[in-house]
Amino acid sequence: MRKDSMARILLAGTPKTTVQVAEKLVESGHEIITVLCPFPKPVGRKKILTPSELELWAKEHTVPVIHVNKDLLQEKNTLRNKLPQTDLLVVADFGFLVPAWLLNFPQHKALNLHPSLLPRWRGATPVPFTLLFGDKETGVTIIQMNEKFDQGGIVAQAPVKILSQDTTPLLLARAFDVGARVLLEILPSYISGNLKIVPQLATSPTPTSPRLSKEDGFVPFSTLFHVGKTEAPLLAKFGLETSAKTVERMVRALQPWPKVWTLLPNGKRMIVHQARMTSKGTLELEQVQLEGKTPVQFSEVKNQVM
């Protein structure tokens, strides 16, 4: 550590939530010396190679970028030669399992910001499942990482309020704002070795939250329009009743990916962007998108759909 107690940090992440953490660290005087992020990915119908939001931030702030993927992270000798000496690895919304050699590379090892109250909702998609299950509370956990996914010792936790209209992006942003603040609060004590690290329970009260696929967003047409009791596969998989309440939660939870969608009687796909619960306890579609079209209010296309 430098005498001014500011850490030289290697930051691993991908999206806007990682940028939130990066900005808070830099504002507080810490130095991000390198970022690890995925390679640019093809986006849109034209498949334009697009850098991650963390990479864009890094280039704007002249921070060196190292692209990695699952295989490259395992190439210890190759990657280690590219890394500068660093005090700490901070992992925030990275998407890859970090190998043991990299966890132990920095002087003070690695901290991860996880948007749930671990051991609840370990896994890749804690916030969608927090919303999907209708949890009344959530939070953010900072762990000292080990080789097991989301099972490192707990360094700090803080609550994050869940609002009735929260979508995954809204709750994620709020969780990482809180997480960045807590990270800054605990860093001096953590680095000095004066912070107690509490081992996690071996078992979790919830299933592991898996990566979502496009198929997970499917809800049968009959379910959306109350003309049948066909189950939504994702809800059934986790033992949740397919009801107006759970489908409404599903619409909010599966933003921005894979979104709730259905197949219309004509075989075309329709995405449900927004829906609400009525005072009678039924589901009312608000904004939808017919296949090949732009999003519109459902009332504008209802006659085409029904």
C-alpha positions as CSV (number, residue, x, y, z in Angstrom):
1,M,0.0,0.0,0.0
2,R,1.0,3.5,-0.6
3,K,1.5,5.9,2.3
4,D,-1.6,7.9,1.5
5,S,-3.6,4.7,2.1
6,M,-5.2,4.9,-1.3
7,A,-5.4,1.5,-3.0
8,R,-4.1,0.6,-6.5
9,I,-7.0,-1.5,-7.8
10,L,-7.5,-4.0,-10.6
11,L,-11.2,-3.8,-11.5
12,A,-13.0,-6.7,-13.2
13,G,-16.5,-6.2,-14.6
14,T,-18.6,-5.5,-17.6
15,P,-21.7,-3.2,-17.6
16,K,-22.9,0.1,-16.2
17,T,-23.0,-1.3,-12.7
18,T,-19.3,-1.8,-12.8
19,V,-18.8,1.8,-14.0
20,Q,-20.8,3.0,-10.9
21,V,-18.2,1.3,-8.7
22,A,-15.3,2.6,-10.8
23,E,-16.5,6.2,-10.6
24,K,-16.9,6.0,-6.8
25,L,-13.4,4.5,-6.3
26,V,-11.8,7.2,-8.5
27,E,-13.8,10.0,-6.8
28,S,-12.5,8.8,-3.5
29,G,-8.8,8.9,-4.5
30,H,-8.2,5.3,-5.2
31,E,-6.4,4.4,-8.4
32,I,-7.8,1.9,-11.0
33,I,-4.6,0.8,-12.7
34,T,-6.2,-1.7,-15.1
35,V,-9.6,-3.2,-15.9
36,L,-10.4,-6.7,-16.9
37,C,-13.5,-7.0,-19.1
38,P,-14.9,-9.2,-21.9
39,F,-14.0,-8.7,-25.6
40,P,-16.4,-6.5,-27.6
41,K,-19.5,-8.3,-28.7
42,P,-21.7,-8.1,-31.8
43,V,-24.8,-6.0,-31.1
44,G,-28.0,-5.4,-33.1
45,R,-29.1,-6.7,-36.4
46,K,-25.9,-5.5,-38.1
47,K,-23.8,-7.3,-35.5
48,I,-21.6,-4.3,-34.8
49,L,-18.7,-5.1,-32.4
50,T,-19.4,-3.1,-29.3
51,P,-17.2,-2.7,-26.3
52,S,-18.6,-3.2,-22.8
53,E,-19.6,-0.1,-20.8
54,L,-16.6,-0.7,-18.5
55,E,-14.2,-0.7,-21.5
56,L,-15.7,2.6,-22.8
57,W,-15.3,4.2,-19.3
58,A,-11.7,2.9,-19.1
59,K,-10.7,4.4,-22.5
60,E,-12.3,7.7,-21.6
61,H,-10.2,7.8,-18.4
62,T,-7.0,6.4,-20.1
63,V,-7.1,3.2,-18.0
64,P,-5.5,0.2,-19.6
65,V,-7.9,-2.6,-20.7
66,I,-7.2,-6.3,-20.7
67,H,-9.8,-8.4,-22.6
68,V,-10.5,-11.8,-21.1
69,N,-12.8,-14.8,-21.5
70,K,-13.3,-18.0,-19.7
71,D,-10.3,-19.7,-21.3
72,L,-7.9,-16.8,-21.1
73,L,-8.5,-16.5,-17.3
74,Q,-7.1,-19.9,-16.9
75,E,-3.8,-19.0,-18.8
76,K,-2.0,-18.0,-15.7
77,N,1.4,-17.3,-17.2
78,T,0.1,-15.4,-20.2
79,L,-2.2,-13.1,-18.2
80,R,0.0,-12.6,-15.2
81,N,2.7,-11.1,-17.4
82,K,0.2,-8.5,-18.5
83,L,-0.9,-7.4,-15.0
84,P,0.7,-4.6,-13.1
85,Q,1.4,-4.9,-9.4
86,T,-1.8,-4.2,-7.5
87,D,-3.1,-3.9,-4.0
88,L,-6.5,-5.3,-4.6
89,L,-8.8,-6.9,-7.1
90,V,-12.4,-5.6,-7.1
91,V,-14.9,-7.7,-9.0
92,A,-18.3,-6.1,-9.8
93,D,-20.7,-7.7,-12.3
94,F,-18.0,-9.5,-14.1
95,G,-19.7,-12.7,-15.3
96,F,-16.7,-15.0,-15.1
97,L,-15.5,-17.3,-12.4
98,V,-12.2,-15.9,-11.2
99,P,-9.4,-18.5,-10.9
100,A,-7.5,-19.0,-7.6
101,W,-4.2,-17.7,-9.0
102,L,-5.8,-14.3,-9.9
103,L,-7.7,-14.1,-6.5
104,N,-4.3,-14.4,-4.8
105,F,-2.3,-12.2,-7.2
106,P,-3.0,-8.8,-5.5
107,Q,-1.4,-8.1,-2.1
108,H,-4.9,-7.9,-0.4
109,K,-6.6,-10.5,-2.6
110,A,-10.0,-10.0,-4.1
111,L,-13.4,-8.4,-3.0
112,N,-16.6,-9.0,-4.8
113,L,-19.8,-6.9,-4.7
114,H,-22.8,-9.2,-4.9
115,P,-26.4,-7.7,-5.1
116,S,-28.1,-9.9,-2.6
117,L,-27.9,-10.8,1.1
118,L,-25.7,-13.8,0.8
119,P,-26.1,-16.7,1.2
120,R,-29.5,-15.9,-0.3
121,W,-29.5,-15.9,-4.1
122,R,-26.0,-17.1,-5.0
123,G,-25.4,-17.3,-8.7
124,A,-25.4,-15.2,-11.9
125,T,-28.8,-13.5,-11.7
126,P,-29.6,-12.6,-8.0
127,V,-31.7,-9.5,-8.8
128,P,-34.1,-11.1,-11.4
129,F,-34.8,-13.9,-8.9
130,T,-35.2,-11.5,-6.0
131,L,-38.0,-9.8,-8.0
132,L,-39.4,-13.0,-9.4
133,F,-39.9,-14.5,-6.0
134,G,-41.4,-11.3,-4.6
135,D,-38.7,-10.9,-1.8
136,K,-39.6,-8.2,0.6
137,E,-36.0,-7.3,1.3
138,T,-32.6,-7.5,-0.4
139,G,-29.2,-5.9,-0.1
140,V,-25.6,-6.0,-1.2
141,T,-22.8,-8.2,0.2
142,I,-19.1,-7.7,-0.1
143,I,-17.2,-10.9,0.1
144,Q,-13.5,-11.9,0.1
145,M,-13.6,-14.2,-2.8
146,N,-12.5,-17.8,-2.9
147,E,-12.6,-20.5,-5.6
148,K,-16.3,-21.2,-5.0
149,F,-18.8,-19.0,-6.7
150,D,-20.3,-16.5,-4.2
151,Q,-19.2,-18.5,-1.2
152,G,-16.4,-16.4,0.2
153,G,-16.3,-14.9,3.6
154,I,-18.6,-11.9,4.3
155,V,-16.7,-8.6,4.7
156,A,-19.8,-6.4,4.9
157,Q,-23.5,-6.3,4.1
158,A,-26.1,-3.5,3.7
159,P,-29.8,-3.4,3.0
160,V,-31.3,-2.2,-0.3
161,K,-35.0,-1.3,-0.4
162,I,-37.2,-3.0,-3.0
163,L,-39.8,-0.8,-4.6
164,S,-43.1,-2.0,-5.9
165,Q,-42.3,-1.1,-9.5
166,D,-38.7,-2.1,-9.5
167,T,-37.2,-3.7,-12.6
168,T,-33.9,-5.5,-12.7
169,P,-32.0,-2.5,-14.0
170,L,-33.5,-0.2,-11.4
171,L,-32.8,-2.5,-8.5
172,L,-29.3,-3.4,-9.8
173,A,-28.3,0.3,-10.1
174,R,-29.5,1.0,-6.5
175,A,-27.7,-2.1,-5.2
176,F,-24.4,-1.2,-6.8
177,D,-24.7,2.4,-5.6
178,V,-25.0,1.1,-2.0
179,G,-22.3,-1.5,-2.6
180,A,-19.8,1.1,-3.9
181,R,-20.5,3.3,-0.8
182,V,-20.0,0.4,1.6
183,L,-16.8,-0.7,-0.3
184,L,-15.3,2.7,0.3
185,E,-16.3,2.6,4.0
186,I,-14.7,-0.7,4.7
187,L,-11.5,-0.5,2.5
188,P,-9.2,1.1,5.1
189,S,-10.1,-1.5,7.7
190,Y,-10.0,-4.3,5.3
191,I,-6.6,-3.4,3.9
192,S,-5.1,-2.8,7.4
193,G,-6.4,-6.3,8.5
194,N,-8.7,-4.9,11.1
195,L,-11.9,-6.1,9.6
196,K,-13.5,-9.4,10.8
197,I,-14.4,-11.7,7.9
198,V,-17.4,-13.9,8.7
199,P,-17.6,-17.3,6.9
200,Q,-20.8,-17.9,5.0
201,L,-23.2,-20.7,5.8
202,A,-22.5,-23.8,3.7
203,T,-26.1,-23.9,2.5
204,S,-28.4,-21.3,1.0
205,P,-32.1,-20.7,1.8
206,T,-32.7,-20.2,-1.9
207,P,-31.8,-22.0,-5.1
208,T,-28.8,-20.8,-7.1
209,S,-29.9,-18.1,-9.5
210,P,-28.9,-19.4,-13.0
211,R,-28.1,-17.5,-16.2
212,L,-31.3,-16.8,-18.1
213,S,-32.0,-18.0,-21.6
214,K,-34.3,-16.5,-24.2
215,E,-36.7,-19.5,-23.6
216,D,-37.0,-18.5,-19.9
217,G,-39.1,-15.4,-21.0
218,F,-41.9,-17.5,-22.5
219,V,-45.4,-17.2,-21.1
220,P,-48.3,-19.0,-22.9
221,F,-50.7,-16.8,-24.8
222,S,-53.6,-18.3,-22.8
223,T,-52.0,-17.3,-19.5
224,L,-51.5,-13.7,-20.5
225,F,-55.2,-13.3,-21.4
226,H,-56.8,-15.4,-18.6
227,V,-58.3,-18.0,-20.9
228,G,-56.3,-21.0,-19.5
229,K,-54.1,-22.2,-16.8
230,T,-51.1,-23.2,-18.7
231,E,-47.9,-22.7,-16.7
232,A,-45.0,-20.5,-17.6
233,P,-42.0,-22.9,-17.8
234,L,-39.7,-20.7,-15.8
235,L,-42.2,-20.3,-13.0
236,A,-43.0,-24.0,-12.9
237,K,-39.3,-24.9,-12.8
238,F,-38.9,-23.0,-9.5
239,G,-42.2,-24.1,-8.0
240,L,-43.9,-20.7,-8.5
241,E,-47.6,-20.6,-9.3
242,T,-48.4,-19.1,-12.7
243,S,-50.7,-16.3,-11.7
244,A,-51.3,-12.7,-12.7
245,K,-49.1,-11.6,-9.7
246,T,-46.1,-13.8,-10.6
247,V,-46.3,-12.9,-14.3
248,E,-46.3,-9.2,-13.5
249,R,-43.2,-9.8,-11.3
250,M,-41.7,-11.8,-14.2
251,V,-42.2,-8.8,-16.6
252,R,-40.2,-6.6,-14.2
253,A,-37.6,-9.2,-13.3
254,L,-36.7,-10.2,-16.9
255,Q,-35.8,-6.7,-18.0
256,P,-33.7,-6.1,-20.0
257,W,-33.1,-9.8,-20.9
258,P,-34.8,-12.0,-22.0
259,K,-38.0,-10.1,-21.5
260,V,-41.4,-11.8,-21.2
261,W,-42.7,-12.9,-24.6
262,T,-45.5,-15.0,-26.0
263,L,-46.5,-16.6,-29.3
264,L,-49.7,-15.1,-30.8
265,P,-52.3,-17.3,-32.5
266,N,-50.8,-16.3,-35.9
267,G,-47.4,-17.7,-34.8
268,K,-45.8,-14.3,-34.4
269,R,-43.8,-13.4,-31.3
270,M,-45.0,-10.5,-29.0
271,I,-42.7,-9.1,-26.3
272,V,-44.3,-7.7,-23.1
273,H,-42.3,-4.6,-22.0
274,Q,-44.7,-3.4,-19.3
275,A,-47.7,-4.8,-17.4
276,R,-49.5,-4.0,-14.2
277,M,-51.9,-5.5,-11.7
278,T,-55.4,-4.1,-11.8
279,S,-57.5,-3.5,-8.6
280,K,-59.3,-6.7,-9.4
281,G,-56.1,-8.7,-9.3
282,T,-55.8,-9.3,-13.0
283,L,-52.9,-8.7,-15.3
284,E,-53.2,-5.7,-17.7
285,L,-50.7,-5.4,-20.6
286,E,-49.4,-1.8,-21.1
287,Q,-46.5,-1.8,-23.5
288,V,-45.8,-4.5,-26.0
289,Q,-43.8,-5.1,-29.2
290,L,-45.1,-7.2,-32.1
291,E,-42.5,-9.1,-34.0
292,G,-40.6,-6.8,-36.4
293,K,-42.2,-3.7,-35.0
294,T,-41.4,-1.0,-32.4
295,P,-42.9,-0.9,-28.9
296,V,-46.4,0.5,-28.6
297,Q,-49.2,0.7,-26.1
298,F,-51.1,-2.6,-26.0
299,S,-54.4,-0.8,-26.6
300,E,-53.1,0.2,-30.1
301,V,-52.7,-3.4,-31.2
302,K,-55.2,-5.2,-29.1
303,N,-57.6,-5.9,-32.0
304,Q,-54.7,-7.4,-34.0
305,V,-53.7,-9.7,-31.1
306,M,-57.0,-11.0,-29.7
